[in-house]
């Protein structure tokens, strides 16, 4: 099978490409810097220049794809939010997805499947409500962005393409979210090493975490399994509160975990983005479990031990 992957050099894209190659699939990656992507991912992948806009360079590769996996998107934690950065977040998700689906419509040969990233931000801050894929979207900025993002992906269904919308939680790997938690400040030492780690705000907010191995595994599963379509929560079946997560991380590091970061301090440092960290979702991967996916790391302690 020929699989086109956008965002292939990101935290999820790299292990996913590895799984696809190991299974014998042909992998073509679309990247803003094709040479860098080639150097990062190796000679077994084909790298094509793509800037998220209409163009001719990538259409030949796209037109022969059996499956398209769309992971590209601006990091929501890349900087303090302002109106310009929020629009950049929206465009990097909504507009690029629209471009890919329009290319499918114009292509004589359609891919069989479109596996598109989304995020648990779809649900907004839902406090203690237990959520699954049937729960409605939130009304905040990220909830509405994810709603628009998924709506663009769903348009491929009218073309006869199987569409899976992967709502990604907080991915735990040796880079990405966990690295930011361990090194939240530009200091040579992690506050956890100094015994100063702990919950964010009240710590009562839910954290829909997922190990990177399962994140890549779920994307591989959705890419290669014809039964997978619609929304899929990419989160472990063991949701925890931020305080519970902090204590589990402390156990894994053999460090105390009671130095809470006050909500006002987060808001002062991060502005509107702090509300994302202080809110959360009590999320279950109901459809993945119902369709037979087996989590490699269903419990938090084992997931953290594998990483730290």
Residue pairs with C-beta under 8 A, 6 or more apart in sequence:
1 25
1 26
1 66
1 67
1 224
2 25
2 26
2 28
2 64
2 65
2 66
2 67
3 20
3 25
3 26
3 27
3 28
3 65
3 66
3 67
3 68
3 69
3 223
4 28
4 29
4 30
4 61
4 62
4 65
4 67
4 68
4 69
4 111
5 13
5 16
5 17
5 20
5 27
5 28
5 29
5 30
5 68
5 69
5 71
6 29
6 30
6 31
6 50
6 68
6 69
6 70
6 71
6 72
6 96
6 100
7 13
7 70
7 71
7 72
7 73
7 117
8 14
8 16
8 17
8 27
8 29
8 30
8 31
8 37
8 41
8 45
8 71
9 29
9 31
9 36
9 37
9 40
9 41
10 71
10 72
11 171
11 173
11 175
11 176
11 212
12 71
12 117
12 168
12 171
12 212
12 215
12 216
12 219
13 29
13 71
14 40
14 41
15 212
15 213
15 216
16 69
16 71
16 216
16 219
16 220
17 27
17 29
17 41
17 45
18 216
19 216
19 217
19 220
20 27
20 220
20 223
21 27
21 44
21 45
23 220
23 224
26 46
27 41
27 44
27 45
27 46
28 45
28 46
28 47
28 48
28 61
28 65
29 37
29 41
29 45
29 46
29 47
29 48
30 48
30 49
30 50
30 58
30 61
30 62
30 72
31 37
31 47
31 48
31 49
31 50
32 49
32 50
32 51
32 52
33 49
34 47
34 48
34 49
34 50
35 47
37 45
37 47
38 45
38 47
41 47
46 61
48 57
48 58
48 61
49 57
49 58
50 57
50 58
52 72
52 92
52 95
52 96
52 99
53 99
54 99
54 102
54 103
59 103
59 107
62 68
62 100
62 103
62 107
63 107
63 108
63 109
64 109
65 111
66 111
66 112
66 113
67 111
67 112
67 113
67 114
67 115
67 223
68 100
68 104
68 111
68 113
68 114
68 115
69 115
69 116
69 219
69 223
70 96
70 97
70 100
70 114
70 115
70 116
70 117
70 153
71 117
71 219
72 92
72 96
73 89
73 92
73 93
73 96
73 117
74 88
74 89
74 92
74 93
76 89
76 121
76 142
76 273
76 276
77 180
77 273
78 85
79 85
80 270
80 271
80 273
81 270
81 271
81 272
81 273
82 271
86 141
89 145
90 145
90 148
93 145
93 146
93 148
93 149
94 145
94 148
94 149
94 152
97 116
97 149
97 152
97 153
98 152
98 155
100 114
101 114
101 152
101 153
101 155
101 156
101 159
104 110
104 111
104 114
104 156
104 159
104 161
105 159
110 159
110 160
110 161
111 161
112 161
112 162
112 226
113 161
113 162
113 163
113 164
113 222
113 223
113 226
114 153
114 156
114 161
114 162
114 163
114 164
115 163
115 164
115 166
115 219
115 222
115 223
116 149
116 150
116 153
116 163
116 164
116 165
116 166
117 166
117 168
118 146
118 149
118 150
118 153
118 165
118 166
118 167
118 168
118 231
119 142
119 146
119 167
119 168
120 167
120 168
120 169
120 170
120 208
120 233
120 234
120 235
120 281
120 283
121 138
121 142
121 143
121 145
121 146
121 276
122 137
122 138
122 142
122 143
122 146
122 147
122 150
122 167
122 231
123 131
123 135
123 136
123 137
123 138
123 143
123 167
123 281
123 283
124 137
124 138
124 139
124 140
124 142
124 143
124 279
124 281
125 138
125 140
125 205
125 275
125 278
125 279
125 280
125 281
126 135
126 138
126 280
126 281
126 282
127 205
127 282
128 206
128 282
129 135
129 282
130 282
130 284
131 233
131 281
131 282
131 283
131 284
132 233
132 283
132 284
132 286
132 287
133 167
133 230
133 231
133 232
133 233
133 286
133 287
137 143
137 144
137 146
137 147
138 144
140 275
141 272
142 276
146 167
150 165
150 231
153 163
153 165
154 163
154 165
156 163
157 163
162 226
162 228
162 229
163 229
163 230
164 222
164 228
164 229
164 230
164 232
165 230
165 231
165 232
166 218
166 219
166 222
166 232
166 234
167 231
167 232
167 233
167 234
167 235
168 210
168 215
168 234
169 207
169 208
169 209
169 210
169 233
169 234
169 235
169 236
169 281
169 283
170 177
170 207
170 208
170 209
170 210
171 177
171 209
171 210
171 211
171 212
171 215
172 178
172 209
172 210
172 211
172 212
172 303
172 304
172 307
173 211
173 212
173 215
173 307
174 212
174 307
176 212
178 307
178 308
181 249
182 190
182 192
183 190
184 191
185 191
190 197
191 197
191 259
192 249
192 250
192 253
192 255
192 257
193 253
193 255
195 255
195 256
195 259
196 259
197 246
197 249
197 250
197 253
197 255
197 256
197 257
197 259
198 246
198 250
198 256
198 257
198 258
198 259
198 260
198 261
199 242
199 243
199 245
199 246
199 257
199 260
199 261
200 242
200 246
200 260
200 261
200 263
200 266
200 277
200 278
201 242
201 260
201 261
201 262
201 263
201 266
201 277
201 278
202 243
202 263
202 278
203 241
203 242
203 243
203 246
203 260
204 241
204 242
204 243
205 241
205 242
205 277
205 278
205 279
205 280
206 239
206 240
206 241
206 242
206 280
206 281
206 282
206 283
207 239
207 240
207 241
207 242
207 245
207 280
208 233
208 235
208 236
208 239
208 280
208 281
208 282
208 283
209 235
209 236
209 239
209 240
209 245
209 300
209 303
210 218
210 234
210 235
210 236
211 236
211 296
211 297
211 303
211 306
211 307
213 296
213 297
214 234
214 236
214 295
214 296
214 297
215 234
217 293
217 296
218 232
218 234
218 288
218 293
219 234
221 228
221 288
221 293
222 228
222 232
225 291
227 291
228 291
230 287
231 287
232 285
232 287
232 288
233 283
233 284
233 285
233 286
233 287
233 288
234 285
234 288
235 283
235 284
235 285
236 285
236 295
236 297
236 298
236 299
236 300
236 303
237 284
237 285
237 289
237 295
237 298
238 298
238 299
238 300
239 281
239 282
239 283
239 284
240 248
240 300
241 280
242 280
244 300
245 300
246 257
247 257
248 300
248 301
248 304
249 257
249 304
249 308
250 256
250 257
251 257
251 301
251 304
252 301
252 304
252 305
252 307
252 308
253 308
263 274
263 278
266 274
266 277
266 278
267 274
267 275
270 277
285 293
285 295
297 303
297 306
